[in-house]
């Protein structure tokens, strides 16, 4: 059993979100996808300059950003299931979780 040391009265949300690496994985994935989207947007603006304003409106760009963050958040939700706070208040990894078994081999 893996235990993470933390201060007394530890918040279960902090255990799941911070120690699981959920935020790190989401921002890492979103960073890559945002760079890809930005590169495509710049490419389209140069190659298809006359059609750029028709195809890249503010609404479409906002939808693209929402899709990017959704696609980066949903696959990483299983990290939130992996960590829990036990009866003694320790942040622990659930070794019986399918997520743990998937990543540990």
Secondary structure, 3 states (H helix, E strand, C coil): CCEECCCCCCCHHHHHHHHCCHHHHHHHHHHHHHHHHHHHHHHHHHHCCCCHHHHCCHHHHHHHHHHHHHHHHHCCCHHHHHEEECCCCCEEECCCCHHHHHHHC
